[in-house]
Amino acid sequence: MKLCLLAIAALSAASGAAAQGYAGPDYAPIGAAPMAAGSDWSGFYAGLQYGEGSGDLTLDGPLGEADFDAYGLHVGYQRDMGRIVLGGDLDYNSVEFEGADDNGDLLRLRARLGFDAGRVMPYVTLGVAGVHGDIAGDRLADTGLTYGIGADILVTDRFSVGLEYTRNTFKDILDDLSGISGLDLDTDLVQVRASYRF
């Protein structure tokens, strides 16, 4: 939960700076081409992400909470239409629960709606998520809903870094496997993302 609050605070600060027209020093790494004054977020991108989260199991009430690490890769495409940026994002995460042998996979396909504020692009996401994994020896597989907020910052015209918070919700995750109904899984995930833009 602390990670979620920190992510929201950081994203609010980044969005506020962009709204006030903050441009910052025009640094560029050695060997990198400097960016043009106007930013264009259009195009394909791919990259890596890493973060931490927590998951809650409920069955007619709370069953427990577990922290986990999630890391993986993402690809996507977006189109800059002036101030509005529309796109789609596909990402895969390997999930490892802390202090346990349980692990899983999280695959998400999401739409993104962003605001072009120059070097900074705050955005919201909405889509579907698929989870596969083991919980206490039971194999689970389910498709659910994912949504969240984030912000990307252009470092150069080809490279960006970002911070993202997402909520992923799954219903009846063991229903088809063990006859247990009503077992829900909700996860909060905060990740740092690095992307190369083609």
N, C-alpha and C positions, 0 to 999 in steps of 0.2 A: 504494500500500500504506500510505503514511503517513496518507492521508486515512481509510482504513478503520480504522486503529488509533486515530486521534483520535476518530472517530465512536463506536467501541465504548467508549472511555474516557468520553466525554461522556454517552453513554446510561447507562452504569453509574452515573455520579455523579448523574444526574437520578433514576434509579430508587432509588438509595440514599437520597437526600434525601426522596423520597416515602415510602419505607418507614419512615423515622424520624419521619414526621408533620410534616415541614417545610411550613409554609404560606406563609411569606414575607409581606412587607407587602401590604396589600390596596389596591394601586394600581389606578386606572381612568383611562384617558385622558379628557381634557375632553370632555364631551358624550356619553360612553358610560355606559350603565347599569351600576351595580356588580353583580357576580355574587353569586348566593345562596351560602350557606355550603356546601351540597351541590352537587356537579357532576353534570350529566346529559349524557352524550356522545351521546345518541340524536339521530338526524335526518340529513338530507341535508347535504352540504358540497361546496364547489368551491373551487379555488384554483390557484396557480402553484407551480412548483418550479424550482430551478436547482442544478446540482452538477457535480462533476468525477469522472472515472473512468479506468480503464485496461482495455484489452482484450488478450487473449492468443490468438494463432492457433497451433494445433498440428496437425501432420500427421506422425504417427509420431515425434513429438518437437517441441520448441518451434521456431516459425518467426519469432516476433517479438512485440514489445509496443508498443502505441501509447496515448498519453493522449488523452482527449477531454473536451469540455464537453457537457453535456446540459441542456436546458431545455424546459419545456412546461407543460401544465396537467393537472389531475386533477379527477375528480368521484367521489362515493361516498355510501354510506349505511351507518350503523352503529346498533346497538341496545344500549343500556346495560341490563344485566340485574342490576344490583347492583354486584358487583365485576368481573364479566366483561362485556366489550364485544365483540360480534360484528359484522362488517361486510364490505362488498365495496368495492373501489377500482378504478377504471379510469383509467389515465394514458397520456398521449402525450408523448414526448420527441423533440425534434430533436437529433441527435447530430452534432457537428463535431469531427473529429480535428485535433489540433494539428500545425501544420507541414505539412499536406497538404490537397489539394483534396477528399479523400474525405469523404463525409458519409452520414448515414442516418437512419432513423426507427425508434423503439422504442415499441411499443404493448404495454401489459400489463394483464391482468385478474387481480386478486388477491383472495384472502380475507384478512381481518385478524382476529386474535384479540388483544384488549387487556385490560389490567388497570386498572380505575378506581381511581386513587390520589388522587382529588380533582382538583386542577388539572393534574396530570401523568398521562398515560396511556402507559406503555410497551406495545409490541405486537410481534407477529411477523407475517410475511406469507408467503403461499405461493400460487403461481398459474402462469399461462402467459404467455409473452412472444413477441411477433412482431417480427422485425427485417427491415428492408429497407434496402439501401444498396449502396455501391460500395466494393470493396477492390481497389486496383491495377488499376482498369479492369474488373473482373469484377462483374457484378450479382449480389447475393445476396438471398435471401429464405428465411426459415426460422422455425419455431415451436419454442420451447424452454421451459425451466423457469426460474422466477424465485422467489427466496426471500430473506428478510432480516429485519432488526430495526429498530425505530425508537421514537421517543417524541414525543408531542405535548404542548404546554403551552398551556393556556387563558390568553389575555391578557385577554379579556373573555368574556362569555357567548356571543358570536357569532364571535369571532376567535381563531384558534389558530396557533401556529408550531410547527415540528417539525424533527427531524433524522432522517435515515433512511440505512441502509446496505443495499444489495441486491447479490446475486450472480445473474447471468443467464448461463445455459449453453445453447449451441446445438451440435447435432451434424450433421455432413455438410452444411455450409451451402451448398456448391456442387454437391452430388451431382446435383440435377435440372437444372442449368444447363450444366455443362461436362464431365460425366462423371468429375470428380475426386471420389473418395470418401475419407472419413476426415478431412476438414478441419473442425476444431472451433474454436469461438469461445467464450471465457469472458470475462465482463466483471465488474468490481467498480465499484460506483457509490455515491458519497456525495452526498446532496442535502439542501438546506434547503427546507422546504415552508411555505407560508402558505395558510391555508384560512379561508373564511367559512362559517359554519354557519347553515343556514336553519331 
